[in-house]
Amino acid sequence: MAIYDRWHKTESGRKVKSPEYGCTARWQVRWRDQAGRQRKKAFATQAQATQFDAKVKTQLADGSYVDPAAGQVTFRSFAEDWRKHRDHDATTAARVEANLRNHAYSDDARGGRTPCGGPSIGDYPLRVLAQRPSILQAWIAGMPLGANTRLLVIGYVSQVFKAAVADRIITANPLKADSIQRPAPVRTEAIPWTAAQVAAVAARMQPPRLAALPYLGAACGLRQGELFGLAAGELDFLRRTLHVDTQLKLVDGAWVFGPLKNWKTTKSRDIPIDEPVLSIMAEHVRQFPPVAVTLPWGKPDGRPVTRELMFTVDGHQVERNIANWWWQKAWKAAGIPERGPRLNGMHVLRHTAASAWLSAGMNIAKVAALLGDTKEVVLKTYAHFMPEDDDHARSVMRTFFGALEAAENTASASDVTRAAR
């Protein structure tokens, strides 16, 4: 590394003025980065140049060097490269792309705003965003989204900055700055249905070949895509077990069969099932035999897979949007109270199963295995379904102090006997 005076040069042993004499940035630091490329940066004073020279020497020596020019890449450019090389499943990849496009990148027609109307950060260089967290705070505050959705988008953007730090393009994730204020998450407790409500909705489901769906969902805690992807043979009537290893999902506008949501840790699961739901499902199969449906596996151009689906409509798979419309009509006709957005969606069947299992005292680890989730998620989502824990705690203390109370009663009886004598 070296510091050069741009105002002067040496000719025949004499210092003379250079063509750059009088320029604002007189002092220039030159160095080679870790890849051996020539770098340079100019400063107004010699003190500034000396300080920078020492800093870069230290960074090159301890491995913390970050190329100042690398931070000029825009957030959008880096984020697009990042997401295209992530090992996301097709559904997650589509969700990440849509959230960045709609809530981080600018819409050319809106002049610095996102397609959804919020402020954009896509055209800012990473270096600028890293140095000015206030830009990101304004972006967070201006997103026209609910708190939970904003937190989701912030999470994706934070992953991009984390990758930029790992690549040594910036030195720190600006979303981790103390000045950044994130919205508080909105917690909505899952509210289960009663058995009577499940039956009432089932009686009103249209078309009739979907009437058994609420019973099976509430008995086994299945996700919607798992219900729609269920095939003949996976419900074992003799062993009273339901095997789940596939779901129906929408990827890039096409319906496909695919692995379960938590496929990286749980490839399949077996769920115990008993009367009266077994009888309901036996009658369902008798009236509406499974239908063979062929769809690609995992992605629109995946290999064709044929499954004999337990629930179909007009010989085809049950599509989510249509099913949700039928579902809403059924629970409203059953007189179930409105509980806010999505709280009466088909996912309530999963909540109902979790509620029944946990309130009966089943182990959290076992419930998590039946749901295909982690213990942490089950505890976070369904802890309020375990009111018996309070009663159990009271019972334990009642037994604990019961011996003391018995001893006191015995002592009192002895005192009375002695007084009577």
N, C-alpha and C positions, 0 to 999 in steps of 0.2 A: 504494500500500500504506500501511497505517497500523496503529499499535498502540493498543489501547483498554484503559482501566482499567475493568473490569466492576464494580468495587466502588463507583464514584462516577460522578455525572453533574453537569452544570452547569445550574443553574436561576437565572435573574436574575443572572447573573454570579458566582454562588456555587457552590462545589463541595459537593454533598450526597451522602448515601448513596443508592445505587441499590437496587432490589429484589433485586439479585444480591449485595448486600454479604455478605461472609463465605463465599462459595463458594470451593471449593478452587482452581480454575483462574481466577485473578484477571485475568490479562493475555491479551488476545485480539488475534491478528494477522488482518487482513482484506486480501484481495487479489483481483484478477481474473486468471483463467488465460488461456492463449493463445486460447481461444475466447470470451473476454469474460465468462465466468460468474463470479459472486461466490463466493469461497471464504473460509473462516475456520477458525482453529484456536486453542485456548486453552492457556495455560501457567500454571504455578504462580508463576513468578517473572518479573520484568521482564527479567532477563538472558537467560533462555531465549527469551522472545518476541523480544527484539532480535536474538539470534543467528539464530533461524529467519527473521525478517524479512529479514535480510541475505542469507541463503542462497537464499531464494526469489527475491529481486530478481536475484541473480547468475544463477540458473538460467533465469529468464525472459529475461534479456538474452542469454545464450549459447546458448539453445535446448535446454538439458539438463533442463528442467523436467519433473517427473513428478508427476501429480496424486495426492496422498496417499490420496484416497478411492477411486481406481481400483483400488488394490491389494486392496480388500475383496472383489472378485469371486473366487469360488472357483476352484480349479484345474480342477475338472470342468466348470464352466460355460464357462470360457475355452477349455479343450481341445476341448470338443464344437464350439464355434463355429469353432475353428481347423481341425479335421480336416474339417468339412463343406465348407469352402471351399478345401481343398487340391486341386491338380491331380494326384491320384493315379489310376492305372488301377484298375479295379474290384477286382482281386485284392489290390493293396497297400492300398486303402482298407478292405477287409474285414479285413485283417490288423491294421492300425493300430487300428481300432475294437475288435476282439476283445482285443487286448493291453491297451489302456487300460481297457476294461470289466472284464476279468478280473484285472488286476494293479495298477491304480491307483485305481479307484473303489470305494467301499464297497458292500457288499451289504446291503440293508435288513434282511435276516433275520439277519445276523451281527454287527451292532453294531460298526461301525468297522473291520471286516475286509473284505477283497476276497472275491469268490466262490470264489477258490482258497485262501483262508485266511490270506493275508499281511496286513500292515498296509496301510491305505488312506491316500491323500493327497488324494483328490478333494474332500473337504469343507473342507479348509484354505483360507483366503484366500491369494491369491498373495503378498501382502505378508508374511504370516507365514512362508511357506515360503522367501521370499527372505531373510528376516532370520535364519532358523534352519535352516541346512543340516543340523543334527543330526537333524531330523525326517526328512529325506530319507535320511540315512545309515542310520537305523533301518529305513526302508522298504526300502532296498536289501538290508540284511542279513536282513530277514524274508521276502523273496520265496521261496516254496517252489519254486524253479526251478534248473536247472543254470546254470553260469556263462555260457555263450554265450547262452542265452535271456534271462537277466537283463540282459545287456549290450544285447540287442535292445530290450527294454522301456525301459531307461534311455535309450537313444538316442531313442526316440519322445518320452519325457517331456522330455528336454533340448530337443528341437525346439519343444515347446510353450513352454518358458521363453524360448527364443531369440525366439520370436514376441512374447511379452509384453514383452521388453526393447525390441524394435523398435517396439512400440506405446507405449512409455514408460509402461507400467503398473508395471513394476519396473525397477530400475537395473542389475541384473546377474543372470546365470544362476546360481542357487545350486548347480547340479550341477558348475559349474566351480570351486567353492571348493576351496582347498588341503586342507581337512579331509575332503573326500569321497574315500572309498576304493571303487573299483570292483573287481569280481571280475576275476581274471586270466583271459583267454580260454583255453579248452582247445583245443589244436591236435591234430587227428587227421589223419595223413597219408593221402592217398588211395592205395589199394592196387589196382593194376590186375589183371585176370585174364590168364591166358595164352590163346593161341589154342585150346589143348586144352580149357581150362575153358569157354570160350565155346561150343565145339562140344558139350561134354557137357551143358551147360544147355539148348542148343537141342534136343538129342535128347530131352529130358525135359519140354519145354514142353507144356502143355495149355491149351486145345485145340490140335490140330496146326496150325491156321491161324495160330498165333502163333510157330511154330518158327523162322521166318526172322528174327524180331525181334531176337534177340541178335546175329546176324551183322551186320545193318544198323546197329544201335546202336554196336557196337564198331568198325565200319569207318568210320563218319561222325561219331562223337562227339555224337550227338543227345541232347537232353533227352527225358524221358519224354513230355511233352506234345507235343513236335515229332514223335516217332515215331507217336503215336496220331492226330495231325492230318495225317499225310502222305497226299497224294492221288495218284491215277494221273496220269501225265504229268509229274510232278515228278522222277521217276527216268528220265533220258534214257540209254537203253542204247547208242545210237550214239555220243554224245559222252562217255559214261562219267562223267556228272555228276549229282549230286542237288541239286535246287533246294529250299531251305527258306525259307518265308515265313509259315507259319501254325502255330499250336499249338492243341491241345484243352485247355481248362481249366475248372475249376469256379468259378462266380461266383454267390454268394448261393444256393447249393444247386442251381444249374442248370448243365448242360453247355453250353458255347458254344465257337465257333471264335473265335480272336483273334490279334492280332499277336504277334510274338516277344517274349521276355522283355525284351531290350534294344532295344525298338522305337524309342526316341527317338534312338539312334545307329546302329543296324543294322536296317534294315527287312527285309532278306533276305540270304541268302548261298548260294553254290554250292560244293559239296564234291565233289572228285574221288573216283571209286570205280572199282574194277577187279576182276578175277578174284581169288579164286573167288566173291566175294560177288555179282558181277553174275549169274553162273549160278544161284546160290541164289535170287536175287530173281526171275529169269526163271521158274524152276520154281514159285516161290511164286505168281506172278501166273497161271500156267497152271492150277494146282490150285485156287487161291482167287481168282477174279476180284474186282477192286475193287467195293465196294458203295456206292451213292449214299446219303449220310446228310445230312439237312437239320437245321441248328441255327442259333440266332441268332448274330449277330456281335457280339463284345465284351461284351455284357451280356444278361440274360435277355429284355429287351424289344427287343433289337437286330433289325436287318433279317435275314430268313431267308437263309442261304447253304447251298448244296448242294455237297458235295465227295464224290468217289468215293474212299473211304478204302481204303488198302492193307491196313490191319489192322482187322478187325471181328470181332464175336462175335454170332452169331444175328441178323445184319442190322443191328446197332447199333454205335455207337462203343465203343471199349474204355474201360471206366471204371477209374479209378486204383486204388481199394480192391480190387476183384476181381482186377485184373491183378497187384497186389502180392502177393496171396495165392497166385496161381498161380506167380508168380516165386519166392517163398520156397520153395515145395514143390519147384520144379525145381532150384534150386541146392543145396538140402539133399540131394536125391536124387542129385545129381552128386558128392557128397562134398566140396564146397568148405568149408573150415574156417569156423567162426563167427568174425567179426572185430569184434564189437561192434555196437551199434545203427546200422542203416542203412548200414554199410560194404559190405554185399553187396546193397544195393538196386539198382534198375535204373540208378541214376546211375553205377554202377561201369563201365558200358559207355562212358560219356563219359571216365572216367579211363583206360580201356584205350586208347581212340583217342589221347588226349593223350600217354600214355606211349609208344606206338609211334612217333608222329610226332617227339616231342622226342628220344627215345633214338636215333633215326636221324639226328639232326643238323639237323632242320628249323628254320628261323628262327622265333623266338618270335612275331614279328608275324604271320607266316603262320599259325601254329597258332592264335593268338588269333582271326584272321579266320575260320578254318574252324570254330572252336567258337562263334563269335558272342559273344566276350568281349573284354575289354580285355587289353593286354599285362601290366598290373599284376596283374590277377586270375590270369592264367595263370602268371606268375612266382611269385606268392605260393602258388598251389595246387599247382603241378606242378614246381617247381624241383628236387625230389628225383628226378625222372624223367630227369635229365641227368647220370648218373655219368660219361659219356664226357668231360665237361669237365675232370675231374681228370686223366684219362689224356692229354688233349690238352695240358694245362698241363705235364705231365711231358715230353711229346714236344717241346714248344717249347723248354724249358730244356735238354733233352738235345741238341738241334740247336745251340742257342746256345753251349753249352760244348763241343760236339764239336770245333769248330775249335781251341780251346785245347788239348784233349786230343791232337789230331792234331799240333799244333805241338810239344808236349812229347815225344810219341813220336818225332818226327823228330829233335829235339835229342838224345834219349837214344841213338838209333841212331848219330848222328854221333860221340858220345862213345865209344861202343863201338869204332867203326871206328878212331878215332885211337888208342885204347889198344892195339888189335891191332897197329898199325904200330910 
